[in-house]
Amino acid sequence: MQRKIAAAFVSNVYTDMVRETTEGMIESARRHGVKLLFFTSFADNFSSRQYDRYKDYDAGDFVVYLLPNLEDYDGLISFDTYMPIIYIDRMDRLKKKATCPVLTLGAVKEGSCSVVNAQGAALGALIDHVIEAHGCRDIVHVAGQREMSFVQERIEIYRETMTRHGLPCGDDRIFYGNLATDCGEAVVAQILERYASGPKPLPDAIVCANDYMAIGIIDAIQARGYQVPGDVIVTGYDDVIRARINEPSITTSAQPFAQVGREGMEALVRLWRGEAVEPVISVPGALVCRQSCGCEAIVGPKKDMVLERYIDMMNNMESFALSNTNLILGASTCETLEALFDEIESGCVRETGFRDAVLCLIDGWDQSKTIEHHWSLRDARFDVVCGVYQGKSIRRRRLPKGSLLPEEMMADGEPYFIYPVHHLQYFMGYFILSPKLKDIGQLHVKSWLVSISTVLENWCIRSKLKGTVDELDQLYQTDMLTGLYNRRGYNRYFELYYEACRGRREQLAVFLIDMNHMKSINDNYGHAEGDYCLCTIANAMRDCAMGDEICIRTGGDEFVVVAKDYDEAKANAYIRAVREAIRQACLKDKKGYSVTVSIGCYMRVPPEAGVASIQHEAEVFLRHADEAMYEEKKRMEGRY
């Protein structure tokens, strides 16, 4: 079979369930020579407390699923169980557009092959156990968000199992959490209120829809002085790592996540071969009885297990914190965009544990792009701006249209995870990573990616601010009529030129140019013609500059030129050139009047030892140039 390429849409990849499913899928894909690309998001609505604050972040995060052109892939895999509720409808619309076989993991969807955990048998066995082995009769169920399909399925399983045993299971025995530990306090408060008027404060057992809620509920119960399992049995579902090391450890149903991944990839391979595949493939879990139901004795803290995991997580957390710190501090000193990319590249594999890490940015990434539809990316072009591949710096280049990976990464057969890089809803590009998935908290990686997008956004802001400051600075020192510098420009550049000439022992020249008979032209021809004369003089001053002379309009009909390395011959040549340029402009424009100027010049080498006040020196040069200009004006008066 020719090598196949599959796109996998996944969220929350660092949670135990997703990680194990991913590992099982990668194992099977390697065996069949399938190239896997995981398009990965970090949506926040698994914690309802955070969701309302981060809607814009989720909007930018979802763009990762719009990146692949599904016509270029041989298969699409969607991890629906782990998708945020707000993504499901949009994800279903994407799947319907796919022309390749579609595989759904964790949920049953029309139009695709579905691989699911056998929830009926697994949760039913868990409830059977607390009833038959522990004699529980008063059992409540803590479900997840009502909108999630598997939550409703588990509620139905709870009701069917309780009904089979002839036990009550009405709506008053079902409570809702958010599938995270942080809902424990609120759920326990509701349960206590429900039992406040009865003979006992708690039910016999609390059956939770997942392990995380079970952990949060146990913490809240113990904080109130009750014992688990002494006062109430609490069970979970999934068998995540935290359930095993919790105190007490959680009785749960171990779900075969890795096997779901393997079965899913095997089903996709069979579809490619044209073989028949069942529309729904169920993989059974296994009952795991631990301390929270009383089957396993609580003999003491699991110090060694907890300590080992704690050390691994702390080491990874410290590494990412160090990488974040280095990135933010290093980026803040970068003067150029190339230097910023170098800084990102130097840190993207150093403390993160990523084997390969390549940053690709969309053309125009700095223009606050929002992407809402797949077609918005149809003509998008991406640039490889930095990164490390197989231990070496990646070659920076523009990717061919329609390509998301550099050709060498696309050809190597390795799986890669593609993470969106965005500032809230504004999409910038993506990172191609080979991450270490175990013992890394999702928030650590998310924080690192947020830091990447933040330094990019800060660069944009700094660049725009610099441009604005430069523009304002230019306006601050520019004469609006002529475009020359204004008097502020003279004060600023005089000091620069003065120090340069002092250091090189060259003459500094200051010219003062005054238009003759300005009032007469305004009175006889109008102020528009007066403005023409001023602009003509300004243009002549600029056009006749022989080097880096600074041309200034100090006000009214008075102009100044500051020049370095001048002598008398050069000064006279400049004066002649200015007058001739003015004369030629008036002839060309067929003016019925002459524009003439009086020009004075003062030159000298600044003293080697310097002076107490540059401002005083600036005025001295202007005064002497002004005196020379008026001497010339007196000599010229008799000619007009």
N, C-alpha and C positions, 0 to 999 in steps of 0.2 A: 504493500500500500504506500503510495506517495505520501511524503510528510504532510501532515495536516496542521493547521493553525487554528486554535480555539481562543475566543475571548471569554473571559470569566468576569462577571459583574459581582462584586463582593463589597461588603461594608463591615467595619469593626473586625478587621482581620487579626487583631492581636488578642481577641477574646479566645478562650480555650476551644469553644465549639467550632469557630470559624478556622482557627489555626489547624486543628486536627483534621477537619474536613479538607482543608487546602493541602495538608501534607499527604493525605491519602490520595488525593487527585494527582498531585505531582508525581508520586510514586508510580501510579498506573500510567501516567502520560509518558514518563521516561521509558517505561517498558515497551510502549507502543511507538516511540519516536514522535510524539505529538508536542508541538510548540504551544506553550500556554502563556497567555498574557492576562494578568489579573488587573482589572481596572477597579481601583480601590478608593472608597470614600471614608470619611470620619464623621458622619452625621450624628447630631447630638440628641435626637429626640428619644433615645432610650432613657434619658433622664428628663422627665417633664419639667423639673425645676429649672433646667438650663435651656430648654428648647425655645421658649418665647424670646429669650435674649439673643439667640444665635440663628434666627431664621435666615438672615442675609448670608451667614457663613454656609448654611446648608445649600442655599441657592448656588453659590460658587462651587461648592463641593460636587454637586450633581453633574456638573459639566464633564467630569471625567467619563461618565457613561455615554456622553454624546460624541466623544473623540473618535471611536473606531467606526469606519465605514463597514457595516456588517456584510456588505457584498464581497469584501476582501477576506472574509473568514469562513472556515469550513464548519464551525460550530459555535454556538453561543450557550454559555452556562451562567445561570443566575442563581445566586444563593439567597432565595427569597425569605427564608426563615429569619435571616439576620438583617434584612433590609428595614430601614425606618418606614413607618407607616406612610409618611408623606411622599415616599419614593415609589411605592408599589404601583400606583396607577400609571405613572409616567414610564416605569419599567415595563409594565405590561404592553403599553403602546409601542415601545421600542421592540419588544420581542415579536410583536405581530408583523413588524416591517421586515424581520429577518428572513432571508431566502435560504438560509442554512438550517440544519437541524438544531432544535432548541432543547436544552436540558434544564429543568428546574429542580433545585435541591431544597428540601425542607417544606415544600408546599405542593399541592396538586393543582396544576394549571392546564386548562384546555389548550390544545395546539402544541403541547410539548411533552416530552417524556419526563416523568416526575419520579425522583428518588426521595423517599421520606423515611423517617423513623417510624417504627410500628408503635404509635402512641397508645392505641387502644390496649394492646397487651401490656405495654410497659407501665403506664400509669395505673391501669386496672390492677396489675400485680402488686403495685406499691400500696394501693388502698386495701386490697385483699390482705396483705401482710399485717397492716396495723389493726385490722379487724380480727383476723383469725389468730395471729400470734400474740397480740397484745390486748385483745378483748375490747377494743375501742368501739363505742357506739355513737358518740357525739363527735362528729368530724366536720370541720369546715374546710373550705377550699379558698386559697388565695390565688386569683387569676392575674394575668397581665392586662395590658390595655385592651378594651373591648373590641377595638377595630381590627385587631390582628387575628387572622384566620385560625392559627393553631391554638390561640387562647380559647376561642369558642369550641374548638374540637375537644380541648382538655376539660372544659366545663361539662360538655355532654358525656365524656367518659366518666367523670366524677359522678354525675347523676345516674348513669346507667349502672355503675358498679354499686353505688349506695342502694339503689332501688332493688338490685338483685339480692342484696342482703337484707332488704326490708327496713332500711334505715332512712331517716329524714334527710332531705337534700334540697330544700326550698331556696328561694332567692335570698332569704335572710341568712343563709349559711355560706354565701359566696361574697367574697370581698375582693376589691381590685387594687392592685399595685402597679408598678411601672417596670417590673422585671429587673430592677436594680436594688442594691442594698439600702439605698437612702429612703426607700418607702417604708421600711420596717416600723419606725416610730408611729407613723400615721395609721398603718394597718392595725397594729396592736392596740392603739387607742380605740379604734372602731370595734374591735373584737371585745375588749373589756367593757365598752359601753353596751354592746349587745348582751353580755352576760351579767351586767351589773345587778339586775333584779332577780337573778336566778339563784339556785342553791350553791353554785360554784363559780369562781371568777373566770375560768377558762374552759374551753372544750377539752375533750380527751385527746384530740389530735388536730394539727393544722397541716393540711397537705398543700404544698406550694407548687406553682407552675414552673418554677425553676430554682436552682440552688442559691442564686444571689438574693432573692427575696427571702428564702429560708434563713440565710445567714443574718440578714438585717432584722428579721423578726425574732430570731433567737437573742440577738444583742439587746433588742428592746425589751423582751420578756425578762432577761436576766437583770437588766438595769432596774427593773421594778421589784426585784427580790424573788422572783419565781424561778423554779428549776426546770431544766430540760435534760432528760425526759421525766424527771420526778413529778412535776405538776402538769406537764403537757408534752406530748410527742410532736415533733416538727419534722417534716420530710421535705426534700427538694426534688429536683428533676434535672438531669443532664450529667452529673458527676464531673463538675469542673474541679480544677486543682484546689481551689480554696475550700471546697466542700470536704476534701480529704484531710486538710490540715486544720480545719476549724476546730474550736473547742466549745461544745462537743462536735465531733465529726458528724457529717450529715448523712443520714439514711436517704438514699436517692435511687434513681434509675439511671444506670450508666448507659448513655446513648452512644451508639457505634459511629461517631462522627467520621473517623478515618475510613471506616468501611463504606459509609455513604459516599465519600469522595471517590473511593476506588470503584464502587458499583456504578456511580455516575459516569466515570470515564469509560468503563467497560461497555456501558450501554451506548455511549456516543460512538465508540469504535464499531460496535455491531451495526449501528445505523449507517455509518459510512460504508460498511461492507454490504449493505442492502439486506441485512438479516432482520427478522421480525423481533420486535422488542415490546414487552408489556408496557402499556401507557403509564402504569403506576408500579413502582418497585418498592416494597417495604422491607426495611432492614430492622430486625428485632434488637431491643436493648436487653439489659440484664439488671435484675434487682440487686442492690448493694446495701446490706444491712450494717449500720454502724451505731455510733453512740447515741445519736439524737432520738432513736426509738427504744434504746435500752438493750439491743441485741449484742452490743459490744460494750464491755465494761470500761468505765472512765477510770483508768489506773494512774493517770498523771499527765502532765503536759507533754505534747509531742515536740520536745525542745529541739531534737536533732533535725527533724524534718522541717520544722518551721524556720530554724536558724539557717539551714542550708538554702532554702528558698529566699529567705530574707536577704542573705548576703548576695545571692545572685541578682535579685531585684535592685538592691541598693547600689551594687557595682554598675549595673546598667543605667540606673537613674543618675548616678554621679557622672558617668561618661556623657550622657546626653546633656546634663546641666553644664558640664565643661565645654562641650561642643557649642551649646547655645551662647554661653558667655563669650567664648573666643570669636564666634561669628559676629555677635552684636558689636563687640568692642573693635574688632578688626574692620568691620564694614564702616563704622563711623569715621574712620580715618582715610577711607578711599577717596582719592581725588578724581578718578576716572572710572567709567563703567567697566573697562577691561580689568582694572585693579579689583573692583568689586567681585567680578566673576572669578578672578584668581583666588580671592579670599574664600569664596564659597567652595571652590574646588579643593582648596587645601584642607578644609575642615569636614568635607562631606563623608569621608571614610575613616578619618583619624580616630574619633572617639565614639562613632555611632554604631559600629559593628556591621555596617553595610559593606558587602564585598565589592559591589559595583554601584555607582551612583552617577547618573547623568542628568543634567538639567537642560530642558528644552523649553524655550519661550516662544510664544506666538508672535508673529510679526505685528508690531504695534502694541506690544504688551504694556507699555507705559501710558496708554491712552484710556484707561478705565473701561475696558471692554466688558459688556455683559452678554453672555451667551445663553439663550433660552431654547433654541431649537437646533436639531441636528443639521439642518441645511445651512445654518449660520457658519458652520465650520467646513462647508464643502470646498471652498477655495482657500482655506486657511493655510499658511505656510509657517513652519516651525524651524527655529534655529537651535542647533546644539551649541550652547554658550559656554559650558564648562562641564567637568566631571571626570571620573576615574573609571576605567574599564580594564579589567584584568591587570590591575596594579599599575597602570600607566595613564597619563593624562589623555583624555579623549580628544580626537581631532575636532576642532570647532568648525562648523560649516552649516550651511542651509540644507535642510532635508528636502528630498524631492517631493513634489506635490503629492499628497495622499499618504506619505510615509510618516510614521510616528516614532520609529526606531532607526538609529544608524544601521547601515547595511550589515556591519559585522555583528551587531547584537541580534539582528533578525535572523542571521544565518547560523548562529552558534548552537541552537537547540535548547538553550537554557530557558527556564521560566523567568519572567520578570513581573514586578509589581509596579504599576503606573499610578502615581499619586498626584492629585491636582495641586497646583500652586496657584493660590488666589488670595486676594485681600477682600474679605467678606464676599460680596457678590461679584467682584471684579476679577475676571479670569486672566491669568498671566501665562500659564503653561503647565508643565508637569515634570515630575521627577521620575526617572526610570531607576528602580532600585532592586538589588538583591538583598533583602533584609534578613536579619536573624529574627525569627518570630517568637521564639520561646523565651520566657522570663523577661519580656520587655512590656512595660505598660503601654497601652494604646495612647494615653495622654502624653507620654514621653516623646513618641514619634510625632504625634500631632503637634506638640509644642515646638518641636524642631522645625517642622514644615511651616508652621505659622511664623516662626522666626525668619525663615527664608523669605516668605512673602512680605514680611514686615520690613526687612532690610531693603528689598526691592522697591516696596512702596515708599519707604523713606528716601531712597535714592531719587525716585520720581519727584517727590515733594521738594527735596533739596535742589534738584535741577531746576524745577519750575520757580522756586523761590529765588535761586541765583539769577535766573533769567529776568525775573521781575525786578529784583534789586538792581541788576545791571541796567535794565530799561529805565527804571526810576532815576538811577544815578545819571544816566545819559540825559534824561529830561531835566534833571536838576542843574546840570552844567551846560545845557545847550540853549542857544538863542533860537526861538521858534520860527522867526521870520527867515533867517539866513542859513540856519543849520550849523553855524559856527559855534564854538564854545562861547559861553557868556563870562561875566566877570568872575564867577566862581571857578571856571576853568582856568582863568589866568592865575588865581591864587594857588590852585592845585598843581599846575604844570610848571609854574615858575620855579618852585622849590626843587622839583625833579631835575629840571634842566640846569638850574644853578649848581646843584651838587655834582651833576655829571661833568659840567665844564670845570668846576673847581678841582675835581679829581684828575681830569685829563689835561689841566692847564690850557684850556681852550677859551676863546672869547665867547661870551654870552651876548647875544644881540636882542634888543627889544625895539620894535618898530611901532610908532604911533601914527595911524593913518586917519585923516579927518577929511570928510567930503566938503568941498567948497560950494557955497550958495545953495544949501539944502532947502532953506526956507523959500527962496525964490522959485525953485522948481515945484515945491508943494503948492505955493500960492498961485502960480501960473498954469500948472499942468495937472494939479490934483495929487492927493496923497498916494494914489495907486502908482503914479509915476515916481513919486519919492521912494516907495518901496522897491520899485524896479531898480532904481539907482543903487540902493543899499545892497540888493541881491547881486547886482552886477559887480560891485566892488568886492563882495564876499567871494564870488566865483573866481574873480581874477586873483585874489590872494591865494586861494586853494590851488588853482591851476598853475600858478607860477612857482609854487613851492619846489625847492630843489632837493629836499630830503624829508625830514620829519618835523618841519616847522609846525608850530601850534598857532592856528588862526582863530582870532577872538573878536567878537563884537562886544565892546564894554558898555555900550548904551548909545541911543540916538544915532548920530552919524559918525561915531568914533569907533575905530578898530585898532586892534593890537596884534602883532606877530611876535612870538618868542621863538628864537632859533639858536642852535648850537653850532660851534665851530665856524663862526663868520669872521670875515675881515672886510676892509673897506670896499675892495673890488667886488666881492660877492654881494655885499649889501647894496651897492649901486646897481649891480646887474638885476637884483631882485626888484628894486624900485622901478627901474626902467621897464621891466617885463610886466609889472602890475599895471602901470599907466598905459602901456601899449595894449594890453588885454582889455582894459576898460574901453579904450578908444575903438578897438575893432568890434567889440560887442555892440556899441552904440551905432556904428556904421551898419553892421549887419541887420540890426533891428530898426534902422532908418528913423532914429530919434531926431526930433527937431531941436535938440539942445545938446550941450556937451556936459559930460560928467567928468569932473576933475577932482583930484585929491591933493592934499598937502601931506607930506610924509617926513617924519623925523625919526632918527635912529640913534640909539645909544649902545655902545659896545664896550666891554672890558672883561678881563679875566677875573673871576671872583678870587678874593684873597685866599691864600693857601691855608691859613689858620682858621678860616671860617668866621662867622659873624654871630653877634648875640641874637639878632632877630632877622629871620628870613623875610618876614612881612615888611620890615623896614627897608630891606634891600629891594624888595619888589616895588615899593613906592619910589625909592631913589631912581631905579631904572626908568620907571614910568615918567617921573618928573623931568629927568634929563631928555627923554625922548619927546616929551610934550614941548619942552623949551625949543628943541631943534625943529619940531613941526611948526611952531608959531613963527619962528624966524623965517622958515620957508614961506609960510602963508603971507607974511608981510611983504616978502620980495615978489610974490605972485599977484598981490592985490592990484597993482597998477596995470596988469595985463587984461583984466576983465571989464 
